[in-house]
């Protein structure tokens, strides 16, 4: 196997298969699921299922207090039957709610803060093998504490915990934090995100 590169990576080159049929099999508030039938010269016909997020990107908010702490929210996640520590985040409540509006709302509802400034610093595909959903991450600074809203039935006793950047990075390294958007946000912050954006 060679590491030699013959051309720059091209993410938009032609697909190696043809889409023969597509049918929506699940429709919900947050996402839809399509059943695809595809054909490949190498593999013949095969089926795949693709999840599409509704109402634009999902959002995560990396908030940093004036003394350099990050609010992480305790969330109970039904698919994995476990509590997680996550940056505030979620989905638009309507097709007209923009990603930054979601960031403002989720930071207030889940994190218990309002911020003077929001800056989007990255956008990624959550699970490209079966989903077209993107997540946009925002850095929130100039924080003021506000009263949190009720989170919902999944996390009736959720709390917000404050960690320094180094403490949060240790929670990533030791496997306590397992949520992808939170890991990406903390690694970026630990690597100098604030200096990069502000400087």
HELIX and SHEET records of a PDB file:
HELIX    1   1 UNK A   99  UNK A  106  1                                   8    
HELIX    2   2 UNK A  107  UNK A  111  3                                   5    
HELIX    3   3 UNK A  153  UNK A  155  5                                   3    
HELIX    4   4 UNK A  165  UNK A  173  1                                   9    
HELIX    5   5 UNK A  180  UNK A  190  1                                  11    
HELIX    6   6 UNK A  193  UNK A  198  1                                   6    
SHEET    1   A 3 UNK A  18  UNK A  27  0                                        
SHEET    2   A 3 UNK A  31  UNK A  40 -1                                        
SHEET    3   A 3 UNK A  44  UNK A  53 -1                                        
SHEET    1   B 4 UNK A  88  UNK A  90  0                                        
SHEET    2   B 4 UNK A  58  UNK A  63 -1                                        
SHEET    3   B 4 UNK A 134  UNK A 145  1                                        
SHEET    4   B 4 UNK A 113  UNK A 125 -1                                        
SHEET    1   C 3 UNK A  82  UNK A  86  0                                        
SHEET    2   C 3 UNK A  69  UNK A  77 -1                                        
SHEET    3   C 3 UNK A 160  UNK A 164 -1                                        
END                                                                             
